[in-house]
Amino acid sequence: MREALTALRREMKKQGISFWISPCQDAHGSEYISAHDECVRFLSGFTGDSCTLLVSAAGAWLWTDGRYFVQAEQELKGSGVKLMKMGEPEVPTLEAFLRNMLKEGEVLGFCAELISAKQGRRYLQIAEERGATLRTDRDLPGRVWKERPARSKEPIWVHAERYAGESAAEKLKLVREEMREQGATVFITSALGESAWLTNLRGSDIACNPVFLSYLVVKPHSAAIYLQKEALTPEAEAYLHSQKITVKRYDRFLKSISLLKNERLLMDSAVASYAMLEALDQSNELLDGLSPIYVLKSVKNSTEIEGMKACHIRDGVYLTRFLYWVKKHIREAGERCWTETELSDRLDALRAEDPDYVSLSFPTISAYGANAAMCHYSATPESAAAVEPRGLYLVDSGAQYLDGTTDVTRTVAVGETTEEERQDYTLAVIGMLNLMGAVFPYGTRGMNLDTYARQAMWARGRDFNHGTGHGVGHLNNVHEMPVSVRFRPHPDPRRDLPFVPGMVTSDEPGIYIEGSHGVRSENLILCVPHPDYEGFYTFEALTMAPLDPEPLELSLMKKADIRRFNRYQQLVYETLAPLLGEEERAWLAQLTAKIKKDKKDKHKKHEKNGKI
């Protein structure tokens, strides 16, 4: 990767640029991006999806969050790039670093399409404060990346209303109502998940995300979608026409919005690119606010909720069959050792047999032993570890189905476990079930709920360096804002919205011990009205997959913890058992049998599966 950085520095020198910023981002503010936009990977070798690279003639620095610290340290070795651990003491933010490093007369550069309008304004302010200038009209990585993949143009297809629950025209009506509330005459969004949700169209321009490259412009009496027309199927084109949405060319978007005059434009500067901001005529009034779609699509309608429940049951069957196979075959493998990728391939194939399967919802994380200490570990056939009959195996996986999206993590014992592994596994399970059972009033935000998942860990000096929960789309991006459960305050208070019924979040506490092991337990949960207390909410489990009782350390569990564990296991058994074969059903009955403490030695005891 040093060659790529050397080539970039040559181009920087030629263009007179002192510092170059490369984010892991595309022109749409996407979390996950296509191969065409993997500039950070090309320049540094880091494969994570949440990072920003800064390059100067003298050095290179990469900022990423706690999910990727272990991974980044390994992947950046020998690259000439220094890891900057975001949120850690004495590690400056990128902005603070620039304020200290940028000198008068120097030039700060980035590609305007790959930086948000909000962030671009901050970089401009820093440059002005330091007496430097800004250069945003060049794509320097593109100039030195000779074998850059072409922009994706996968087919765009219709997501039927029997799954979506509403027509695009009905959704447009809701958006226009919000526009009137905010006094906007034009609404613009570049977010791919928002265009997909509103138009009831789907694509696959970004792996595992059923979205397509597009921009959306809505006015009181018209709407236009800017997309790559060669990707549009006849059925999708006909549907857009029936919903009175005009199709325009993707590459004409910036020119088109530059022609808008004297409008009140509703646009989210945290998502819209700096290039969009630069293109707008000064006669327009910019209403920098949350996209109406941002909130609307996070609250699932009744059809979407029923679809999410249905696909999670089917998904639970596939995962249960997989876990049964793993628990059985790893211990009986003898000299045959199954690798992490062989196991993930097996699970992926089970899901792909579903008639409503579209794709994975993210690349399956199949991690054994110390590899599970990397939250977003990615095994390859060349690097995959053999899963031996001892310790813990973690699998974090999910799929996109026509009727919904799944995301689930299970950690299981594949042999004898250490006391530390059992303790950490138990604390993660306690945290997940505790959050899932939370009762909270109207107005409660994710930050209020986060401690449910961490209390047991904190009591024993454990913690995890990532959020506890993220929103999940419906056949859309598996990470969907504004829903989140987090320990730290949201950097943008506007996005810290309270939970309301219909919102779906992940619930995934974990513990990661570098060089030893990692554990995580994850369910998707649905916010619902509390059945007994007016004005209060709780969560309903969407994920239906058994938890492994084998590595539990029951001495750490209170009666309420055991009660929650048994209730969930019983629900899983009653839901999945009729859909399994005889051998798998018998195994599931044993796995989900009641657990309880032995008052004398506190070892596990299992009772025959029955009502709890």
VEXDREN-2710 file (C-alpha; in Angstrom, 1 decimal):
% VEXDREN-2710
k/r/px/py/pz
1/MET/0.0/0.0/0.0
2/ARG/3.0/2.3/0.3
3/GLU/3.1/2.5/-3.5
4/ALA/-0.5/3.9/-3.6
5/LEU/0.4/6.5/-0.9
6/THR/3.5/7.5/-2.8
7/ALA/1.5/7.9/-6.0
8/LEU/-1.1/10.0/-4.2
9/ARG/1.6/12.2/-2.7
10/ARG/3.1/12.8/-6.2
11/GLU/-0.4/13.9/-7.4
12/MET/-0.8/16.1/-4.3
13/LYS/2.5/17.8/-5.0
14/LYS/1.5/18.3/-8.6
15/GLN/-1.8/19.9/-7.6
16/GLY/-0.3/22.0/-4.8
17/ILE/-2.2/20.2/-2.0
18/SER/-0.7/19.9/1.4
19/PHE/-3.2/17.6/3.2
20/TRP/-5.6/15.3/1.5
21/ILE/-8.7/13.8/3.2
22/SER/-10.1/10.5/2.0
23/PRO/-13.3/9.2/3.9
24/CYS/-14.7/5.8/3.6
25/GLN/-17.8/7.2/1.9
26/ASP/-19.6/7.6/-1.4
27/ALA/-21.5/10.5/-2.9
28/HIS/-24.6/9.5/-0.9
29/GLY/-23.3/9.4/2.6
30/SER/-23.6/5.6/2.7
31/GLU/-22.2/3.6/5.5
32/TYR/-21.4/0.7/3.2
33/ILE/-20.0/1.6/-0.2
34/SER/-19.3/0.0/-3.5
35/ALA/-15.9/-1.2/-4.7
36/HIS/-15.7/1.9/-6.9
37/ASP/-15.5/4.1/-3.8
38/GLU/-13.1/2.0/-1.7
39/CYS/-10.4/4.7/-1.8
40/VAL/-9.3/4.2/1.8
41/ARG/-8.8/0.5/1.2
42/PHE/-6.8/1.2/-1.9
43/LEU/-4.5/3.7/-0.2
44/SER/-4.0/2.1/3.2
45/GLY/-5.1/-1.5/3.1
46/PHE/-7.6/-1.0/5.9
47/THR/-10.9/-2.9/5.1
48/GLY/-13.2/-1.4/7.8
49/ASP/-16.2/0.6/6.8
50/SER/-16.0/3.5/9.3
51/CYS/-12.9/5.6/8.9
52/THR/-11.2/8.6/7.5
53/LEU/-7.7/8.8/6.1
54/LEU/-5.5/12.0/6.2
55/VAL/-2.4/12.1/4.0
56/SER/0.4/14.7/3.9
57/ALA/3.9/14.7/2.4
58/ALA/5.3/13.7/5.7
59/GLY/2.7/11.2/7.1
60/ALA/-0.6/9.4/7.0
61/TRP/-3.2/8.9/9.7
62/LEU/-6.4/6.9/9.9
63/TRP/-9.2/7.6/12.3
64/THR/-11.6/4.7/13.2
65/ASP/-13.8/3.7/16.1
66/GLY/-13.6/1.0/18.7
67/ARG/-15.1/-1.7/16.6
68/TYR/-12.1/-1.7/14.4
69/PHE/-9.1/-1.0/16.7
70/VAL/-7.8/-4.6/16.7
71/GLN/-8.4/-5.1/13.0
72/ALA/-6.9/-1.7/12.1
73/GLU/-3.7/-2.4/14.1
74/GLN/-3.2/-5.6/12.1
75/GLU/-4.1/-4.3/8.7
76/LEU/-2.1/-1.1/8.9
77/LYS/1.2/-2.8/9.9
78/GLY/3.9/-1.8/7.4
79/SER/1.6/0.6/5.5
80/GLY/3.1/3.8/6.8
81/VAL/-0.3/4.8/8.2
82/LYS/-0.7/5.6/11.9
83/LEU/-3.9/4.4/13.7
84/MET/-5.8/7.1/15.5
85/LYS/-8.2/5.5/17.9
86/MET/-11.3/7.7/18.0
87/GLY/-12.7/8.4/21.5
88/GLU/-9.5/7.3/23.3
89/PRO/-7.8/9.6/25.8
90/GLU/-5.2/11.9/24.3
91/VAL/-6.2/11.0/20.7
92/PRO/-7.2/14.2/19.0
93/THR/-10.1/14.3/16.6
94/LEU/-9.3/14.8/12.9
95/GLU/-10.5/18.4/13.1
96/ALA/-8.3/19.2/16.2
97/PHE/-5.4/17.5/14.4
98/LEU/-5.8/19.7/11.3
99/ARG/-6.1/22.8/13.4
100/ASN/-2.7/22.0/14.9
101/MET/-1.0/20.8/11.7
102/LEU/-2.4/23.1/9.0
103/LYS/-0.2/26.1/8.3
104/GLU/-0.8/29.5/6.7
105/GLY/-0.6/29.3/2.9
106/GLU/-1.2/25.5/2.7
107/VAL/-4.0/23.8/0.9
108/LEU/-6.4/21.3/2.4
109/GLY/-8.1/19.1/-0.2
110/PHE/-10.9/16.5/-0.6
111/CYS/-13.3/15.4/-3.2
112/ALA/-16.5/17.5/-2.6
113/GLU/-18.8/14.6/-3.5
114/LEU/-17.4/12.3/-0.8
115/ILE/-17.7/14.8/2.2
116/SER/-20.9/15.9/3.7
117/ALA/-22.0/19.5/3.4
118/LYS/-21.9/19.8/7.2
119/GLN/-18.4/18.4/7.5
120/GLY/-17.2/20.3/4.4
121/ARG/-18.2/23.6/6.1
122/ARG/-16.2/22.7/9.2
123/TYR/-13.1/21.9/7.1
124/LEU/-13.6/25.3/5.3
125/GLN/-13.7/27.0/8.7
126/ILE/-10.5/25.3/9.9
127/ALA/-8.7/26.3/6.7
128/GLU/-9.8/29.9/7.0
129/GLU/-8.8/30.0/10.7
130/ARG/-5.3/28.7/9.8
131/GLY/-4.9/31.0/6.8
132/ALA/-5.1/28.1/4.4
133/THR/-7.3/27.4/1.4
134/LEU/-9.6/24.6/0.4
135/ARG/-9.5/22.6/-2.8
136/THR/-12.5/20.3/-3.5
137/ASP/-12.7/20.0/-7.3
138/ARG/-10.3/17.0/-7.7
139/ASP/-10.6/13.3/-7.1
140/LEU/-6.9/12.5/-6.5
141/PRO/-7.3/8.8/-5.6
142/GLY/-9.2/8.4/-8.9
143/ARG/-6.2/9.8/-10.7
144/VAL/-3.7/7.3/-9.3
145/TRP/-6.0/4.3/-9.0
146/LYS/-5.4/2.8/-12.4
147/GLU/-7.5/-0.4/-12.0
148/ARG/-10.4/1.3/-10.2
149/PRO/-13.7/-0.7/-10.5
150/ALA/-16.4/0.8/-12.6
151/ARG/-19.4/2.3/-11.0
152/SER/-22.1/-0.3/-10.4
153/LYS/-25.2/-0.5/-12.6
154/GLU/-27.1/-3.5/-11.3
155/PRO/-30.8/-3.9/-12.3
156/ILE/-33.4/-1.9/-10.4
157/TRP/-36.6/-3.8/-9.6
158/VAL/-39.9/-3.3/-7.9
159/HIS/-40.5/-4.2/-4.2
160/ALA/-44.1/-5.3/-4.4
161/GLU/-46.6/-3.3/-2.3
162/ARG/-47.8/-6.6/-0.6
163/TYR/-44.4/-6.5/1.1
164/ALA/-44.0/-2.7/1.4
165/GLY/-47.5/-2.1/2.7
166/GLU/-47.8/1.3/1.0
167/SER/-47.5/2.6/-2.5
168/ALA/-44.9/5.2/-3.5
169/ALA/-47.7/7.7/-4.1
170/GLU/-48.9/7.2/-0.5
171/LYS/-45.4/7.7/0.8
172/LEU/-45.0/10.9/-1.3
173/LYS/-48.1/12.3/0.3
174/LEU/-46.6/11.8/3.7
175/VAL/-43.3/13.5/2.6
176/ARG/-45.2/16.4/1.2
177/GLU/-47.2/16.9/4.4
178/GLU/-43.9/17.2/6.3
179/MET/-42.5/19.6/3.7
180/ARG/-45.6/21.8/4.3
181/GLU/-45.0/21.6/8.0
182/GLN/-41.4/22.9/7.5
183/GLY/-42.3/25.4/4.9
184/ALA/-40.2/23.7/2.2
185/THR/-40.9/24.1/-1.5
186/VAL/-38.3/21.5/-2.5
187/PHE/-37.0/18.4/-0.7
188/ILE/-33.7/16.8/-1.8
189/THR/-32.1/13.6/-0.6
190/SER/-29.0/11.7/-1.7
191/ALA/-29.5/8.8/0.8
192/LEU/-29.9/5.6/-1.1
193/GLY/-32.0/3.9/1.5
194/GLU/-34.5/6.8/1.4
195/SER/-34.9/6.7/-2.4
196/ALA/-35.4/2.9/-2.2
197/TRP/-38.0/3.2/0.6
198/LEU/-40.0/6.0/-1.1
199/THR/-40.1/4.6/-4.6
200/ASN/-40.6/0.9/-3.6
201/LEU/-37.7/0.0/-5.8
202/ARG/-34.6/-2.0/-4.9
203/GLY/-31.3/-2.8/-6.5
204/SER/-27.8/-4.1/-5.5
205/ASP/-25.3/-1.4/-6.3
206/ILE/-23.8/-1.9/-2.9
207/ALA/-23.2/-5.4/-1.7
208/CYS/-25.7/-6.7/0.9
209/ASN/-27.7/-3.4/0.7
210/PRO/-30.7/-3.6/-1.7
211/VAL/-30.3/-0.1/-2.9
212/PHE/-29.4/1.6/-6.1
213/LEU/-27.4/4.8/-7.0
214/SER/-29.8/7.6/-7.0
215/TYR/-30.9/11.1/-5.9
216/LEU/-34.5/12.2/-5.2
217/VAL/-36.1/15.6/-5.6
218/VAL/-39.6/16.2/-4.4
219/LYS/-41.7/19.3/-5.0
220/PRO/-45.4/19.9/-4.1
221/HIS/-46.7/18.7/-7.4
222/SER/-43.8/16.7/-8.9
223/ALA/-41.1/14.2/-8.0
224/ALA/-38.0/13.1/-9.9
225/ILE/-35.6/10.2/-9.3
226/TYR/-32.1/10.6/-10.8
227/LEU/-30.6/7.2/-11.6
228/GLN/-28.6/5.2/-14.1
229/LYS/-31.3/4.6/-16.7
230/GLU/-29.5/1.6/-18.2
231/ALA/-30.1/-0.2/-14.8
232/LEU/-33.8/0.5/-14.8
233/THR/-36.0/-2.6/-15.6
234/PRO/-39.1/-2.1/-17.7
235/GLU/-41.3/-3.1/-14.7
236/ALA/-39.5/-0.5/-12.4
237/GLU/-39.9/2.2/-15.1
238/ALA/-43.6/1.4/-15.5
239/TYR/-44.1/1.5/-11.7
240/LEU/-42.4/4.9/-11.4
241/HIS/-44.6/6.3/-14.2
242/SER/-47.7/4.9/-12.4
243/GLN/-46.7/6.7/-9.2
244/LYS/-46.0/10.0/-11.1
245/ILE/-42.3/10.0/-10.5
246/THR/-40.2/11.3/-13.3
247/VAL/-36.9/9.5/-14.3
248/LYS/-33.8/11.6/-14.9
249/ARG/-30.2/10.8/-15.6
250/TYR/-28.0/10.2/-12.6
251/ASP/-25.1/12.3/-14.0
252/ARG/-27.3/15.3/-14.5
253/PHE/-28.3/15.7/-10.9
254/LEU/-25.8/18.4/-9.8
255/LYS/-26.5/20.4/-12.9
256/SER/-30.2/20.1/-12.4
257/ILE/-30.2/21.4/-8.8
258/SER/-28.0/24.2/-9.8
259/LEU/-30.9/25.6/-11.9
260/LEU/-33.2/25.8/-8.8
261/LYS/-33.9/29.5/-7.9
262/ASN/-35.6/31.2/-5.0
263/GLU/-36.7/27.9/-3.4
264/ARG/-36.9/26.9/0.2
265/LEU/-34.8/23.7/0.1
266/LEU/-35.1/21.1/2.7
267/MET/-31.9/19.1/2.8
268/ASP/-29.9/17.4/5.5
269/SER/-26.4/18.8/5.5
270/ALA/-25.1/15.8/7.5
271/VAL/-26.0/13.5/4.6
272/ALA/-26.0/15.7/1.5
273/SER/-22.5/16.2/-0.1
274/TYR/-20.5/19.3/-0.1
275/ALA/-20.7/19.1/-3.9
276/MET/-24.5/19.5/-3.6
277/LEU/-24.1/22.5/-1.4
278/GLU/-21.6/24.1/-3.8
279/ALA/-24.0/23.5/-6.7
280/LEU/-27.0/25.4/-5.2
281/ASP/-27.7/28.9/-6.3
282/GLN/-27.4/31.6/-3.6
283/SER/-31.0/32.8/-4.2
284/ASN/-32.3/29.6/-2.5
285/GLU/-33.0/29.4/1.3
286/LEU/-31.5/26.3/2.7
287/LEU/-33.6/24.6/5.4
288/ASP/-31.0/22.3/7.1
289/GLY/-33.2/19.7/8.7
290/LEU/-33.9/16.0/9.1
291/SER/-35.2/14.3/6.0
292/PRO/-38.9/13.4/6.4
293/ILE/-38.1/9.9/5.1
294/TYR/-35.4/9.5/7.7
295/VAL/-38.1/9.2/10.4
296/LEU/-41.0/7.8/8.4
297/LYS/-39.1/4.6/7.3
298/SER/-37.8/3.9/10.8
299/VAL/-41.3/3.4/12.0
300/LYS/-42.4/0.2/10.4
301/ASN/-46.0/-0.1/9.2
302/SER/-48.2/-3.1/10.1
303/THR/-47.3/-5.0/6.8
304/GLU/-43.6/-4.5/7.3
305/ILE/-43.9/-5.6/11.0
306/GLU/-45.7/-8.8/10.0
307/GLY/-43.1/-9.4/7.3
308/MET/-40.2/-8.9/9.8
309/LYS/-41.8/-11.4/12.2
310/ALA/-42.3/-14.0/9.4
311/CYS/-38.8/-13.7/8.0
312/HIS/-37.2/-13.9/11.4
313/ILE/-39.0/-17.2/12.1
314/ARG/-37.7/-18.7/8.8
315/ASP/-34.2/-17.2/9.5
316/GLY/-34.3/-18.7/13.0
317/VAL/-34.9/-22.2/11.5
318/TYR/-31.8/-21.8/9.2
319/LEU/-29.7/-20.6/12.1
320/THR/-30.9/-23.3/14.4
321/ARG/-30.1/-26.0/11.9
322/PHE/-26.6/-24.5/11.5
323/LEU/-26.0/-24.3/15.2
324/TYR/-27.1/-27.9/15.6
325/TRP/-24.7/-29.0/12.9
326/VAL/-21.8/-27.0/14.4
327/LYS/-22.3/-28.3/17.9
328/LYS/-22.5/-31.8/16.6
329/HIS/-19.7/-31.9/14.0
330/ILE/-17.0/-29.8/15.5
331/ARG/-16.7/-32.1/18.4
332/GLU/-17.0/-35.2/16.2
333/ALA/-14.7/-34.0/13.5
334/GLY/-11.7/-36.0/14.6
335/GLU/-8.8/-35.1/12.3
336/ARG/-11.1/-33.0/10.1
337/CYS/-11.0/-29.4/11.1
338/TRP/-13.7/-27.1/9.7
339/THR/-12.6/-23.6/8.9
340/GLU/-14.4/-20.3/9.7
341/THR/-15.2/-19.8/6.0
342/GLU/-16.5/-23.3/5.5
343/LEU/-18.9/-22.7/8.4
344/SER/-20.1/-19.3/7.1
345/ASP/-20.5/-20.8/3.6
346/ARG/-22.7/-23.5/5.1
347/LEU/-25.0/-21.0/6.9
348/ASP/-25.1/-18.6/3.9
349/ALA/-26.3/-21.6/1.8
350/LEU/-29.1/-22.5/4.2
351/ARG/-30.5/-18.9/4.0
352/ALA/-30.1/-18.8/0.2
353/GLU/-32.6/-21.7/-0.1
354/ASP/-35.4/-19.5/1.1
355/PRO/-37.9/-18.6/-1.7
356/ASP/-37.9/-15.0/-0.6
357/TYR/-34.2/-14.6/-0.2
358/VAL/-32.6/-11.6/-1.8
359/SER/-29.0/-11.5/-0.4
360/LEU/-27.1/-11.5/2.8
361/SER/-27.7/-8.3/4.9
362/PHE/-23.9/-8.0/5.5
363/PRO/-21.0/-10.4/5.0
364/THR/-21.2/-13.1/7.6
365/ILE/-18.8/-12.8/10.5
366/SER/-17.6/-16.3/11.4
367/ALA/-15.0/-16.0/14.1
368/TYR/-13.3/-18.6/16.3
369/GLY/-11.4/-17.9/19.5
370/ALA/-9.2/-14.8/19.4
371/ASN/-10.6/-13.8/16.0
372/ALA/-13.9/-13.0/17.6
373/ALA/-12.2/-10.2/19.6
374/MET/-12.4/-8.2/16.3
375/CYS/-16.0/-7.0/16.2
376/HIS/-16.1/-6.9/12.4
377/TYR/-13.7/-9.7/11.7
378/SER/-13.7/-11.0/8.1
379/ALA/-12.2/-14.4/7.3
380/THR/-11.0/-15.4/3.9
381/PRO/-10.4/-18.9/2.6
382/GLU/-6.7/-18.2/2.8
383/SER/-6.6/-16.7/6.3
384/ALA/-9.5/-18.6/8.0
385/ALA/-8.8/-20.3/11.2
386/ALA/-9.7/-23.9/11.9
387/VAL/-12.4/-24.3/14.4
388/GLU/-11.2/-26.7/17.0
389/PRO/-13.3/-28.6/19.6
390/ARG/-12.6/-26.2/22.4
391/GLY/-13.4/-22.6/23.3
392/LEU/-16.0/-20.3/21.8
393/TYR/-17.2/-19.7/18.2
394/LEU/-19.1/-16.5/17.2
395/VAL/-21.3/-16.1/14.2
396/ASP/-22.9/-12.7/13.3
397/SER/-25.1/-12.9/10.3
398/GLY/-28.3/-12.0/8.6
399/ALA/-30.2/-11.8/5.3
400/GLN/-32.3/-9.6/3.2
401/TYR/-35.7/-11.2/2.4
402/LEU/-38.6/-9.8/0.4
403/ASP/-40.5/-9.5/3.6
404/GLY/-37.8/-8.1/5.9
405/THR/-34.2/-8.0/7.1
406/THR/-32.4/-10.1/9.8
407/ASP/-29.3/-9.6/11.9
408/VAL/-28.4/-12.0/14.6
409/THR/-25.3/-13.0/16.6
410/ARG/-24.8/-16.2/18.5
411/THR/-21.7/-17.3/20.5
412/VAL/-21.5/-21.1/21.2
413/ALA/-19.2/-23.4/23.0
414/VAL/-17.6/-25.9/20.6
415/GLY/-15.7/-27.7/23.4
416/GLU/-14.3/-27.0/26.9
417/THR/-14.3/-23.4/27.9
418/THR/-12.3/-21.4/30.3
419/GLU/-13.7/-19.6/33.4
420/GLU/-13.1/-16.2/31.8
421/GLU/-14.8/-17.2/28.6
422/ARG/-17.9/-18.5/30.5
423/GLN/-18.0/-15.3/32.6
424/ASP/-17.8/-13.0/29.6
425/TYR/-20.4/-15.1/27.7
426/THR/-22.8/-15.0/30.6
427/LEU/-22.5/-11.2/31.1
428/ALA/-23.2/-10.6/27.4
429/VAL/-26.3/-12.8/27.5
430/ILE/-27.5/-11.1/30.7
431/GLY/-27.1/-7.7/29.1
432/MET/-29.0/-8.7/25.9
433/LEU/-31.9/-10.2/27.8
434/ASN/-32.0/-7.3/30.3
435/LEU/-32.3/-4.7/27.5
436/MET/-34.9/-6.8/25.7
437/GLY/-37.1/-6.8/28.8
438/ALA/-36.8/-3.0/29.5
439/VAL/-40.0/-1.1/30.4
440/PHE/-39.8/2.7/29.7
441/PRO/-42.1/5.7/29.2
442/TYR/-42.8/7.8/26.2
443/GLY/-39.9/10.1/25.3
444/THR/-37.2/7.6/26.2
445/ARG/-34.1/7.6/24.0
446/GLY/-31.5/5.0/23.4
447/MET/-29.0/6.6/25.7
448/ASN/-31.4/6.1/28.5
449/LEU/-31.7/2.4/27.8
450/ASP/-28.0/1.6/27.2
451/THR/-27.2/0.8/30.8
452/TYR/-29.7/-2.1/30.8
453/ALA/-27.2/-3.9/28.6
454/ARG/-24.0/-2.9/30.5
455/GLN/-25.0/-3.1/34.2
456/ALA/-23.9/-6.6/34.8
457/MET/-20.7/-6.1/32.9
458/TRP/-19.8/-2.9/34.8
459/ALA/-20.3/-4.6/38.1
460/ARG/-17.4/-6.9/37.1
461/GLY/-15.2/-4.3/35.4
462/ARG/-16.2/-5.3/31.9
463/ASP/-17.4/-3.1/29.0
464/PHE/-17.5/-2.9/25.2
465/ASN/-16.4/-0.2/22.9
466/HIS/-19.3/0.1/20.5
467/GLY/-23.0/1.0/20.5
468/THR/-25.4/-1.5/21.9
469/GLY/-28.1/-1.2/19.2
470/HIS/-28.7/0.2/15.7
471/GLY/-31.9/0.5/13.7
472/VAL/-32.7/-2.0/11.0
473/GLY/-34.4/-1.4/7.7
474/HIS/-37.1/-3.4/6.0
475/LEU/-35.4/-4.9/2.9
476/ASN/-33.2/-1.9/3.2
477/ASN/-29.9/-1.0/4.9
478/VAL/-29.2/-3.3/7.9
479/HIS/-28.0/-0.2/9.8
480/GLU/-30.8/2.4/9.8
481/MET/-30.8/5.7/11.7
482/PRO/-32.1/7.4/13.7
483/VAL/-32.7/4.4/15.9
484/SER/-29.8/3.6/18.2
485/VAL/-28.9/2.5/21.7
486/ARG/-25.7/4.0/22.7
487/PHE/-23.6/4.9/25.8
488/ARG/-22.1/8.2/24.5
489/PRO/-24.3/11.2/23.5
490/HIS/-25.2/11.5/19.9
491/PRO/-22.9/14.0/18.1
492/ASP/-26.0/15.4/16.4
493/PRO/-28.8/16.0/19.0
494/ARG/-31.4/16.3/16.2
495/ARG/-30.9/12.6/15.5
496/ASP/-31.3/11.5/19.0
497/LEU/-35.0/10.6/18.7
498/PRO/-37.1/8.8/21.3
499/PHE/-38.3/5.2/20.7
500/VAL/-41.9/4.8/19.4
501/PRO/-43.8/1.6/18.6
502/GLY/-42.8/0.2/15.2
503/MET/-39.1/1.0/15.6
504/VAL/-36.7/-2.0/15.3
505/THR/-33.3/-2.0/16.9
506/SER/-30.5/-4.5/17.4
507/ASP/-29.6/-5.5/21.0
508/GLU/-26.0/-6.7/20.9
509/PRO/-23.7/-6.3/23.9
510/GLY/-20.4/-8.1/23.8
511/ILE/-17.0/-8.5/25.4
512/TYR/-13.7/-8.6/23.4
513/ILE/-10.4/-9.8/24.9
514/GLU/-7.6/-9.2/22.4
515/GLY/-5.6/-12.4/21.7
516/SER/-8.0/-14.6/23.6
517/HIS/-11.7/-14.5/22.7
518/GLY/-14.8/-12.4/21.9
519/VAL/-18.4/-12.9/22.8
520/ARG/-21.6/-11.2/21.6
521/SER/-25.3/-12.0/21.8
522/GLU/-27.6/-10.2/19.4
523/ASN/-31.3/-10.1/18.9
524/LEU/-33.5/-7.7/16.8
525/ILE/-36.2/-6.3/19.0
526/LEU/-39.4/-4.3/18.1
527/CYS/-40.7/-1.4/20.2
528/VAL/-44.3/-2.0/21.2
529/PRO/-46.8/-0.5/23.7
530/HIS/-46.6/-2.0/27.1
531/PRO/-49.6/-4.3/27.5
532/ASP/-50.3/-3.1/31.1
533/TYR/-49.0/0.4/31.5
534/GLU/-50.5/3.2/29.5
535/GLY/-47.8/5.6/28.1
536/PHE/-45.1/3.0/28.6
537/TYR/-43.3/0.9/26.0
538/THR/-41.3/-2.3/26.0
539/PHE/-39.6/-4.6/23.4
540/GLU/-40.8/-7.7/21.6
541/ALA/-38.2/-10.2/20.4
542/LEU/-38.1/-10.6/16.6
543/THR/-35.1/-12.9/16.5
544/MET/-36.0/-16.5/17.1
545/ALA/-32.8/-18.5/17.7
546/PRO/-31.6/-20.4/20.7
547/LEU/-29.0/-19.2/23.1
548/ASP/-26.3/-21.8/24.1
549/PRO/-26.7/-22.7/27.8
550/GLU/-23.5/-24.7/27.9
551/PRO/-21.0/-21.8/28.5
552/LEU/-23.3/-20.1/31.1
553/GLU/-21.8/-19.3/34.5
554/LEU/-25.0/-19.5/36.6
555/SER/-23.3/-18.1/39.7
556/LEU/-23.3/-14.8/37.9
557/MET/-27.1/-14.9/37.1
558/LYS/-29.8/-13.6/39.4
559/LYS/-33.2/-15.2/39.5
560/ALA/-34.6/-12.5/37.1
561/ASP/-31.8/-13.3/34.7
562/ILE/-32.5/-17.0/34.7
563/ARG/-36.3/-16.3/34.4
564/ARG/-35.7/-14.1/31.3
565/PHE/-33.4/-16.7/29.8
566/ASN/-35.8/-19.5/30.3
567/ARG/-38.8/-17.5/28.9
568/TYR/-36.9/-16.6/25.7
569/GLN/-35.7/-20.2/25.2
570/GLN/-39.2/-21.5/25.6
571/LEU/-40.5/-19.0/23.1
572/VAL/-37.9/-20.1/20.6
573/TYR/-38.7/-23.7/21.1
574/GLU/-42.5/-23.3/20.7
575/THR/-42.0/-21.1/17.6
576/LEU/-39.4/-23.2/15.8
577/ALA/-39.9/-26.8/16.9
578/PRO/-42.9/-27.4/14.5
579/LEU/-40.7/-26.3/11.6
580/LEU/-37.7/-28.6/12.3
581/GLY/-37.0/-32.2/11.6
582/GLU/-37.2/-34.8/14.3
583/GLU/-33.5/-35.0/15.2
584/GLU/-33.1/-31.2/15.2
585/ARG/-36.3/-30.7/17.2
586/ALA/-35.1/-33.2/19.9
587/TRP/-31.8/-31.3/20.1
588/LEU/-33.6/-27.9/20.4
589/ALA/-35.7/-29.3/23.2
590/GLN/-32.6/-30.3/25.1
591/LEU/-30.9/-27.0/24.4
592/THR/-33.8/-24.9/25.5
593/ALA/-34.7/-26.9/28.6
594/LYS/-35.1/-24.9/31.8
595/ILE/-31.9/-24.0/33.6
596/LYS/-31.7/-23.4/37.3
597/LYS/-29.0/-23.0/40.0
598/ASP/-28.1/-25.8/42.3
599/LYS/-28.0/-24.2/45.7
600/LYS/-25.0/-26.4/46.8
601/ASP/-22.5/-26.2/43.9
602/LYS/-24.3/-23.7/41.6
603/HIS/-23.8/-26.0/38.6
604/LYS/-26.3/-26.0/35.8
605/LYS/-29.4/-28.2/35.9
606/HIS/-31.8/-28.7/33.0
607/GLU/-35.4/-29.7/33.4
608/LYS/-37.5/-31.2/30.7
609/ASN/-38.8/-28.7/28.2
610/GLY/-42.2/-27.5/29.3
611/LYS/-44.2/-24.4/30.1
612/ILE/-42.4/-21.7/32.1
END
